[in-house]
């Protein structure tokens, strides 16, 4: 089989060559993972917790190494990559504790001769498919709760960024987690999806990625009625009301929009600013955006790295030129945006945005900030909700009544109020509508890896 070449998007140099896992070997690994489940599920919660904590300790000790891997294969600025490692490890630490908090219950019986008991059991073998943009965090958000619950798991990392996953799995083995309790395969998303969804020994499929692929996996999983968790696409609105703290709103926009060069599923995709403050907001946002240093993520001071590949460059540029053709005012020329060459794009603010622009109804996944003005709060809520997506949304206001109205009426699973970075290991993450179902993080995040059994005892 053809080798996989892992390239650095900052230089387009090949940094590693890997062998694809054959279909036969994937099936063999599933068999071994099932055998490992028969042992791992009987480990008591405190032992599973201790193994996860040891893994977390090793991740902390290899923080710099992991961050460098993320930067090399994904292009993310090194400081941001280190932040991702810390964030990823927070899930390992959280679920090490949650392993000991999987509770059953007794139910008051309807007759004095019965005892009614509810208990939780691991769902079984898990097949996980993760994206390239957060190669550490997306994998620990799945491995940690699966192992904590007593499941075993096979991970299929994105072929663009497999090295971080490989190293994390190696560290898990060093921590004493059995080799076949957590493993990885190198395969295309289609091959892994076809096998995971059809194999009788895979009990659960968990996927982070596009809505289109997610729908396919859901459809395929229905044939064997598998448990599935789907964290799918986003089109996050970012609303700045007239009473917002302008500087905080600008900083929140940058934190949300330009993290990982705008390549996150929850980044601000479409920005709506009240007409009373729009000119000030755009002026200040443009100043700060143009100050962001673009370059190789290994270079000091870089805030925006490359987009992932040439296809991504092409898509982002198509959104920019489409916006320009439809009346958008670019904060820098298209030539300037591309002036660094390769996969680098300088970030741009687009004023005078409107709903006909691709950047306002498609997920851009790049360093582009389109700004549209509004006058009526109810109307902007309607526009923000007018999409099949419902993953994340943001709003900035200092009026509690306005804030509560926005929270109640925005149809999104994750909402930031005066907060451009709402994700946390101890909070549930997931979307509404076609952005998926199930949650990762928080007490909710272990539930998808558990089955409920009910026992009625005649005494």
N, C-alpha and C positions, 0 to 999 in steps of 0.2 A: 504494500500500500504506500502511496505517496507520503512523504514526510510532511509534517506541519512545520512551517517556518514562522517563528514568533519574531515580529519586528518591532523596533522602537519607532513610534510615530513621529518623534522629534527628528530622527535622522534617516528613517527608512532602512536602517541597517538590521540585518538578521542577528538576533541576540541568542537564539536557541533553536535547535531542531529537535523535534520530538516525533516518536512513532505513534501513529494512530492505533487505538485499541481495536483489534478485529472484532467482528460480530461474535465470533466463537468465544473470544476472551471476555467480552461483555457478559454473555450468558453465563460463563463459568464464574465470573465475579458475582453475579446476582445469586448464584447457587451458594457461593461461599458466604455472602452477606446474610443469606437466609439461615445458614448454619450458625453463623455468629450470633444472629438474633436469638436463636434458641438458648444460648448461654447468657447473652447480655441482658435479656429481659428479666432474668432471675437475679441479677446483681441488685443488692439493696440500694435504695436511693442515696444513702450516705456514701457508699462506695462510688457510685456514678458521679456524685457531686465532687468527691475528692479528686477523681481523675480529671474532671473538667477544670477544677481549680489548678491542678498541676499543669494542664495545657495552657491555661491563662498565664501562669508564671513564665512558661517558656516563650509565649508570644511577647510578653513584656521584655524578656531578656533579648529577643531577636527583633525588637521593634525597628531598629535602624535598617537591618537587613531586609525586612519585609517592606518597609517604606521605599527603599531603593528599587526593589523588584516592581512595585506598583508603578513607580515613575518610569522605569525602563520599558515596561511592556504596555503601559497605558498612557504615558505622557503627563500624568498629573504632577504639578509642582511638588517638590520633595516635602515641604512643610505641610502641605495639604495631604499628601500621602501618609505622612506620620500621623496626622489627625485621623485619617481613616483607620489606621491600625489600632489606635487607641479606641476609637468608636467600635470597631469590629470586636475587639476584646471585651468591651463592656457587655456584649451579648453573652460571651462565654461565662463571664463572672456572674451575670444576672441569672442565667439558667443553671449554673452550678448550685445556686441557692434555691431556685424554683424546683429543682429535682426533689427536694425534701418537702415540698409544699403541694404535692399532688394528692388532694384529699378526696375521700369518699364520704358517704353519709348514711345514716340510718333514717328510715321514714316511719313515722308513727303508723302502726298497723291498723287495719280496719276490723280486725278481730283479735281477741286476746290470745289466740293460739298461733299467731304468726309473728315472725320477725322479718322485716324488710330491709335489705341492705343494697346500697349502690356503691360500686367501686370503679376505678379507672385502670385501664390496661393499655400498654403501648400498641399502636396500630399495626406495627410490623416493619417490613423493609421499605425504605424510602428512596425514591429516585429524585435527585435534585438537579435542576438545570438553572444556571445563573448567568447573568450578563457580564459584559466586559468593563462597565464603567465604575463598578465598585467591587473589584475582585476579592477583597478581603471581607468587607462588611456583608455582602450579599451571601457569602458562603457560611460565615459564622452564624448569621441569623437563621440558618436552616440546620446546620450541624448541631449547634449547641442545644436547642430545644428538643431535637430528635433524640440525641443521646441521653439527655436528661430524663426524657419520658420513658426510656428503655428501648427505643427503636435502634435499628442500625441503618446506615445511609450510604448510598453511592452518589458521588458528586460529578456532574458533567460541567466543568467550567467553560466559559466562552473560549473559542479557539484563538481569539486575539489576545487573551490575557490568562493563560493557564498556569503560569509559573507561580503566582502568589498562592493559588489553591494547592498546588503540589507541595509547596513548602509548609503551608499550614497543616496539611494532612500528615506530612512527615513529623512535624512537631507534636501532633496529637498522638502518633505512635510512640514517640519518645516519652510522652507523658504517661504511657502505660495503657492507653486505650487500644484494645485489640485491633490488629491490622485489618481484619475484615469487618470490624464494626463500623469503621469509617474508611472509605476508599475513594479513588477518583478514576475516571476513564477519560481518554482523549478521543473525542468523536464530534462529528457535526451535530448540530442541534436536531436536525431531522432524524438522523440515525438513532440518537439517544432517545428522542421523543417516541419514535415508533416502537422501540424495544421496551422502554419503561412503561408505556401505556398499554402494551399488549401482554407483557409477561405476567404469568399467574402468580409469581412469587413477589412481585412488587405490589405492595399494598397501598402506597401513597405516592403521588407525584406532586412536587412543589416546584413552582416555576416563577421566575422574575424575568420579564421581558415584554415584548410588544403584545398588544391586544390581539392582533391577527394570529400570531403563533399560539397565544393562550387559548383562543377559541378552538383551534385545531386540536390542541392537547386535551381540552375538556371533552370535545366530541369523541376523540379516540379513547379517552379514559372511560367514557360512558359504556363502552362495549364490555368492560369487566367491572363496572360500577366502582371505580377506584375513588378513594378519598383524594381530593385535590385542593391545593392552596394556590391561588393565582394573584400575583402582584403585577399588574399590567400597566399599560401606557397612561400618561398624564398630559394635561394641557392646562397647567396651573394658572388661574387668574391672580393678579396682584393688584388690589384695590387700595388707592391712597385717597382718603376722604379729606375734605377741606379743613378739618380740625386736627389733622395729623401733625405730629412733630416732624417737620420737613427733613431735618438732618437724619433723624432716626429712620425715616422711610427710605431715604436714599441709601443709607448704609445697609438697611435690610434688603433692599432691592439687589445691591451688589453681592451681598452674602448669599442670597438665594439664586440669582440669575447666573453669576459668573463662576460659581464653584465648578471645578472640573471642566472649565471652558464652556459652561452651559450644558454639559452632557449628563444631566441627571433627570430622573423621571419626575422629580418633584420641583424642579427649578421653575421660577417665574417664567411663563411662556408669553403671556399677554398682560400688559400693564395698563390699568385704567386709573387715571388721575382726575380729580375734580377740577373743573375748568378754572376755578378761582385761584388755584395754586399751581396749575400745570406749567406755566412759563418758568416759574422759580424752580420747580422740581426738575424739569428737563435741563435747565442750565446747570444746576448743581450736579445732577446725575452725569451729564456729559463731561464735566470737569473731572470727576472722580474716575469715570470709566476710562478716559483718555490717559489717566495717570497710571493705569494698571500695566505693569511690565509684562510683556509677552515674550516667551522664549522657551528654551529647553528646560524642563522641570528640574534638572540637576543644577542649573545655574542659580546663583544667589539672587534673591529678591524677585524672582519670577512669580507672578500671581496667576497668569493665564498660560497654560501649556498648549500644545497642539491639539487639534481635533484628531479623532482616532485614525482616519485614513483618507485617501483621495475621494472616496465616495461621499464621505461626510462633508468634505470641503465643497464638493459639487452641490450637495443638497442645501447647505447653509447659504451659499452664494445664490442659489435659485430663489430662496426666500427673500434675500436682500434685494435682488434685482426686481422681483415681483412686487415688493413693497414700493420700491422706487417708481416703477411703472404705474402704480396705482395712487400716486400722490404723496408717498412717504418722503420725509426729509431726513437724509442720512447725516449723521454727525461727522462722518469722514467719507471720503470718496471710496468707490469700489476698488480703485487702484491702490489706495493706501491700505485698505483692509487686507489685500493680498500681498502687500509689498515685501513681507518677510519670506514668502515662497514656501514650498513644501506643504505641510499640513497645518501651518500657522495661519490664523486669521485674527487680525486685531479686532477687539470688541467694538461694537457700534450701537449707538442709540438711534432709533427711528422715530422721529416726531411725526405728528399728523397721521398716525395709524388709523385704519378703519377695518371693519369686519370682513371686507372682501379680500384682504391680504392673506396669503398662505400662512404667514407667521402668526396670524390671529386665529387660525382654525386647524393648523397642523402642528405637531410637536417638532420644533426646529432642531433641538439638540445641538445648539451651538451658541457662540457668544453674541447674541443679537437681542436687543431690548426694544421692542416696539411699544410705543406709548400712545394710547388713545384717550381722549378727554371725555368726560361725562358731566351731566348737570343734576340728574335725578338718581337718587340712591336705589329706588325700586327698579329702575330701568337697568342700571349697571348690574344688579343682582340677577335680573332676568338674562342679560347677555352672558354673564359669567357662568350661569347654569345651562346655557344653550349649547350643550355639547354632550356627546355620549360618554365622556370621561368624568371621573369623580375621585381622583386620587388626592391631590393637595390643592389648597388655596391659601391666600394670604390677604390680610387687610390691615391697614394702619389707620387708627382713629383714637382720639383721647376721650371720646364720649362713650360712657358705658352703655347707654341705650342703643346707640348706633352699633357698637361692638356686639352686643347680645343679639341684635336683629340680624347682623351679618352671620354670626355663628349659627343661629337657628335656621336661617334661610339658604345658606350656601350648601349645595349638595356635594360635599366632599368629605372623605374619611379622615384626612389630616388637615388641620387648619391652624395657621399661625396668626395670632393677634399681636401686632407690633413685634413680631418675631419672624425673622427670615430663615431660622434654622430650628424647626420644631422637633426633629427626630431625636429619640432617646431610647435606650435599650429597655427601660422600665415603662415605656408607653406603647400602646398598640398602634401599629403602622399598617395601613391598608386602605383600599379604595372602595368607592361605591360605583354603581352602574357598570359600565364596561371596563372599569379600571380594576376589576377583579373581586375576589372574595377570600375570606380568611384574614387573619391578622398575624403580623410578626412583631415581637416585642411585647413587653408587659406580661401580666398574668394571662392575658388572652393568647399569647404566642405559643404556649405549650399545648393548648387545647386541641389544635388540629392534629397533633401526634398521639392523641389518646382516644380510646374507645370507651364507651360507658357500658358496664354490665350491671344488670339488676338481678338480685337474688331474693326469692321469696321462700322462707323456711317455715314449714309447718312444725310447730313445737308441741 
